[in-house]
């Protein structure tokens, strides 16, 4: 297995293209729980180019009925990215000041339940994000109402 760089430009270019629309290749989960993590996964995939087809614990999308929980679920994506030792992208939880474009921010409530995934578009002079469900392109992170946030820096991508 080898490690390749994560293409942050490809991830943010994809986000820019699809933040206010829907790529017909993927199912739109907006009306059945939200499309935010599905959109973020698409962006990550654009920058990684590799899915992990491991049953139950992988990260992939083939169809609405053939996909990993990590592709569309906030907590599942976090668990996949931060524990993945196999093929696909992998990440580390970092501080806000360490986040970069193409990385992921997840928002949570005061109980520490995380409910929303965002893709980072830029970090200077402030963090701008793009998202689905309540579609946003280059929205200031500071305009969101949340109690806690976690910042996932994608370190790279493993290929077989």
C-alpha positions in Angstrom: 0.0 0.0 0.0 1.3 3.5 -0.8 0.3 6.9 0.3 -0.5 9.7 -2.2 -1.3 13.4 -1.6 -4.8 14.6 -1.2 -5.7 17.0 -4.0 -7.2 19.9 -2.1 -7.7 22.0 -5.3 -9.7 19.2 -6.9 -11.9 18.8 -3.7 -12.7 22.6 -3.5 -13.2 22.8 -7.3 -15.8 20.0 -7.0 -17.4 21.8 -4.0 -17.5 25.1 -6.0 -19.2 23.2 -9.0 -21.8 21.3 -7.0 -22.4 23.3 -3.7 -25.6 24.9 -5.2 -26.6 22.0 -7.3 -26.6 18.2 -7.3 -24.4 15.8 -9.2 -26.8 13.3 -10.8 -24.2 10.5 -10.2 -25.2 10.6 -6.5 -28.5 10.3 -4.7 -29.8 13.5 -3.0 -30.4 12.8 0.7 -31.8 16.3 1.4 -35.3 15.1 2.2 -34.3 11.9 4.1 -32.0 13.2 6.8 -29.8 15.6 5.0 -27.3 15.7 2.2 -24.3 17.4 4.0 -22.1 14.4 4.6 -22.9 12.9 1.2 -21.7 16.2 -0.4 -18.6 16.4 1.7 -17.8 12.7 0.8 -18.1 13.6 -2.9 -15.7 16.5 -2.4 -13.2 14.3 -0.6 -13.5 11.7 -3.3 -12.8 14.3 -5.9 -9.5 15.1 -4.0 -8.7 11.5 -3.2 -9.8 9.4 -6.2 -10.0 6.3 -4.0 -13.0 4.7 -2.2 -12.8 2.0 0.4 -15.2 -0.8 -0.4 -14.7 -2.7 2.9 -18.2 -3.9 4.0 -19.6 -2.2 7.1 -16.6 0.0 7.9 -15.5 1.3 4.5 -16.3 4.6 2.7 -17.9 4.3 -0.7 -21.0 5.0 -2.8 -22.3 2.9 -5.7 -26.1 3.5 -5.4 -28.6 4.5 -2.8 -28.8 0.9 -1.6 -25.1 0.1 -2.0 -23.1 2.6 0.0 -21.1 2.7 3.2 -22.6 4.5 6.3 -19.5 6.6 6.4 -20.4 8.1 3.0 -23.5 9.8 4.4 -23.4 9.7 8.2 -21.6 12.5 10.2 -20.3 10.2 13.0 -19.5 7.4 10.6 -17.4 9.7 8.3 -15.5 11.0 11.4 -14.9 7.4 12.5 -13.7 6.3 9.1 -11.4 9.2 8.5 -9.8 9.2 11.9 -9.3 5.4 12.2 -8.8 4.3 8.5 -5.6 2.2 8.2 -6.6 0.8 4.8 -7.2 2.3 1.4 -8.8 5.7 1.0 -8.4 9.1 2.7 -7.4 9.4 6.3 -7.5 12.4 8.7 -6.5 13.7 12.0 -8.5 15.9 14.3 -6.7 19.3 14.6 -7.3 22.7 16.0 -9.2 25.4 14.0 -5.9 27.2 13.2 -4.5 24.0 11.5 -7.4 23.5 9.1 -6.8 23.9 5.4 -8.9 24.1 2.2 -10.3 20.7 1.3 -10.5 19.7 5.0 -13.8 18.9 6.9 -15.5 20.7 9.7 -18.3 19.0 11.7 -20.7 21.0 13.9 -22.3 19.7 17.0 -24.8 20.7 19.7 -24.1 21.4 23.4 -24.3 17.7 24.2 -21.5 16.9 21.8 -23.8 15.3 19.2 -22.4 16.2 15.8 -25.0 16.8 13.1 -23.5 18.7 10.2 -20.5 18.3 7.8 -18.9 21.1 5.9 -16.0 21.3 3.4 -13.5 24.0 3.9 -13.0 26.3 0.9 -10.5 28.7 2.4 -9.1 29.9 5.7 -8.0 33.4 5.2 -9.0 36.0 6.3 -11.7 33.8 7.8 -12.9 30.2 7.3 -15.3 29.8 4.4 -17.2 26.6 3.9 -19.5 25.0 1.4 -22.3 22.6 2.2 -25.5 20.8 1.2 -28.9 20.5 2.9 -29.0 24.2 3.5 -26.9 24.8 0.4 -24.0 27.1 0.8 -21.0 28.2 -1.3 -18.2 30.1 0.5 -20.3 30.8 3.6 -18.5 32.2 6.6 -18.2 29.6 9.3 -19.0 32.3 11.8 -22.5 32.6 10.5 -23.5 29.1 11.6 -25.1 28.5 15.0 -23.4 25.6 16.8 -22.1 24.7 20.2 -19.0 22.7 19.3 -16.9 22.1 16.1 -14.3 19.5 15.2 -11.8 20.0 12.5 -10.5 17.1 10.4 -7.3 17.6 8.4 -7.0 15.1 5.6 -3.4 13.9 5.8 -3.4 11.8 2.6 -4.8 8.9 0.7 -3.8 5.3 0.7 -3.9 3.2 -2.5 -3.4 -0.5 -3.0 
